[in-house]
């Protein structure tokens, strides 16, 4: 399976607390999915999309080591340092400034506002939360909207296909008492089985679709954004493969043509 998943030598570290890699067992049809993607999109199959070359079809990489997902708390808080105090149920409102210097943070805890002083302030509230905190702190203005201006919607479109009933999804396995018990036992005894397959494997495609560049919408965007999107190493789309039962019984009632089109109704591609 090295055609689909093989880390590039020298491209990754090995000593950090968060492991990144491929699941030991894969869900069914991943190799078929990748071959079909390459055949339809001519995007190529890349065995390691984290080595600097992201364009193509590949097996997804996860934060997994020894059959277990690695979380930030699990990696960094196994031993809690004496210098760390964690407040829960606390909302950060804004950064407290002394001129242009950050000297503290205003928070709301148990319904009351409180200022926490500090010599160093690290803003880590996420893609949406961090710009919001900075704007509430007066660090950006309507006249100079530098904070958050590069935020872009990460749109998702789900396309579902009815598969051979012999291929079970992880929902079907977890909803069947016998299958669920067998999967839990396999994981408990050897960190393998269906829980590992569906919790730690997937296929992902990062293609460059010519139809995007030819679309009327693309022609209307500014030159700076065009240059950004036309970079050879930047894909136009992210497509994931999952064997899951999202619609349940509704899927049999939703058969027919699925298509994507421009705002003017021009079809880009269909399945």
N, C-alpha and C positions, 0 to 999 in steps of 0.2 A: 504493500500500500504506500510505499515511499513516493510513488508518482503523485499522490494526493496530499501527503503530509510528511514533510521532512525539514527539520530546522536547519537553517543556513549556518554553517560553521563560522564562528567569529562575530555573528550578528547579535548575539544575546549574552547577557550576563548570567551567572550561575550562583551567585552568593546572596542575593536579596531574600527577604522574608516572604515575598509573594511569588509563587511559582506560576509560570505561564506555559501551557502546552496543550496537547491533544488528549482526548479521553482514551482510555485503554480499550474501550469497546464502543463501537459506533452503531447508531440507529440504522435500520435498513434503508437502502436506496441512496445513500450519500454518494457513492461512486457513480451510480447511474445519473443522479442529479447533476454532478459536476461535468460528466461527459456530455450530457444533453445541453448544458449551458455553453460549453465550448463549441459544440456543433451548431447551435442556433445563433450565438452571439459572436463567435470567432474571437473570444476574449482570452483564450489560453488557460491552461491549468497551472497554477503556481503552488508549490508545496509549502511555501512559507510567506504569507502576506505581511508579516511583521519584520521583514528584513530590509524594507525600504521600497520594495516593488509591490504595490498594493493592487494594481489593475489585473484582474483575472478571476478565476474560480478556485476556491480552496476549501479545505476543511477548517472549520472555525476553531480558534484557540480560546481556551478558558483559563481562569485562575484556579487550576486544579493540580494537586500534588497527592500522590498515593491514593487516588480515588476520592479525595475530599475537596470540596470547594473551599477556597481561601478567601476570607473576608478581611477587611481592614482591621477591625478589632481583633480578629483571630491572629493576624500577622504581627500587629504592633502593640497589642495590649495584653499579651500573655503574662508579662510582668509589668504591672502598673507602676510607673515612676513616681517618686515622692513629690515631684514638682507638678503632677497632673491632678487637677480637680475638675470633675465632670458634673455639670449642672444639667439636669433633665427638665422638661416642661418649662423651658426658658426660651424666649424669643428675642433675638437681637434686633433692636430698632435702628440704631445709628452709631457711627463712630464719633467720639467726642474729640474735638479739635481745639488746640491752643495755637491760634494763628493757622499755619499750614502743617503743624505737627500733630499727629494722632497721639493722644495721651490716655485714651480709655474707650470703653464701649458702654453705650446705654442699652440695658436689657429690660425686659418685662418678665418678672418672676412672681408667680402666685398672684397675678393681677396688679402688682406694684412695680413701678419703674425704679431701676437701681443703676448706678454707674460703677463699673468695674475699671479701676485704673491699671495701667500696665506700661512698661517701657517699650514693648513691641506688640503691635497688633497685626494678626494674620487674618485676612478675610478669606474664608473658605466656606461659602454658603451656596455653592453651586452656580450653574450657568445663569439661572434667573435670579436667585437670591442675592448673589454678590453685587450685581449692578444695582439691584433695588436698595441694598444697604448703602452703597456709595451715593446714590441719588438722594436718599433720605438724609444723608450726612451733608448735603450741599456741595459735594465734590464735583458734580456736574450740573449744568444749567440748561435751560431751553435754548439759550443762545449758543451754547457749546456742548452739544449732546454727544460727547465722545464716549461716555460710558454706556455700554449696551448696544451701541449702534450696529455692531456686527452680528447681533443675534439673528439667527435664521430659523425658520420653522423646520423641524425634522419630521416631514410628513410620512405617514405609513399607509400603505394600501394592502389589504389582505386578499390574496387570490387562493381559493380553496378548490381542491380536486378530490373526487371520491376515488379511493384506492381499493385494491383487492382486500376483501374483509379478513384475509389471513394475516395481513400486516396490522398489528394492533398498535394503537396510539398509547401514549403514556396515561392519558385520561382513562381509557378503557381498562388498562392494567390496574390502576389505582382504585377504580370503581368496582372491580371484581375482587371479592374477599380472598379467594384462593390465589389468584394471580398476585395480588398485592402482598399477601403473606409470604409467597415464594420470593418476590422481588426484595422485600425487606430482609428476609433471612439470608439471601445471597449477598446483599450489601453488608449485613452485619458480620457475616463469617469471612468474607473475602474481598470486600469492596468491589464487587462486580455484579453483573446481572442487569436487569432492565432499568433499575434506578440510575445506574451509571451510564447506560446507553442514552437515555432520554434526558438526563440531567447534565451530561458532559460531552455531547457531540452534536454537531450540526454542519450543514454546508452553507457557504456564503459566497456570493459573487459580487465583485466590484467592477462592473463593466464600464466602458466608454461607449455610449450609444450615439451613433451618428444622427439618429432621428432627433435627438435633443438639440444638436447644433444646427440642424436644418429647420427647426421649428420657428414659427413666427414669434413666439415668446422670446426665444433666445436672441433673435435679431433686434428686439426692442430694448434689451438691457444695456447698461452703460459699458463702455470699453474696458474699464477696470475690472468689472465683474466677469466680462467675457474672457479677458486674459487669465483670470484666476481659474475659471472653469476649463479653459483650453489647455492648461498645463498637462503635459503628457503623463505625468504620474498621478493625476487626480481623476478618479472615476466620476461618472455622472449619476450613478445609482448604486444603491446597496440592496441586495436581494438575499433573503435568508430562506433556508429550507428547514421545515419542521414537520414532523409527523405528529400532529395533534388534532384533537376533535373540538374545534372552536365553535362550530354551529350545531353540533350534535345532530338531532333528528332533522334539523332544517336543511342540511346539506343536500339531501335527495330532492328537495323542492326547488333548488337554486341551480338548475342546469341551464346551459346555453353559452352564448358568446360573452366573453369578458374582454373589454378593450379599454385602452387609454387614449385620450385625444387631447388636442390643444383646445384653448378657449373658443377658437373659431370652428371647432368641430372636425378639424383635420386629424385623422387617425394616425397615431404614432406606431403602435404595434398591438397585436391582439393574440389571444389564445382561445 
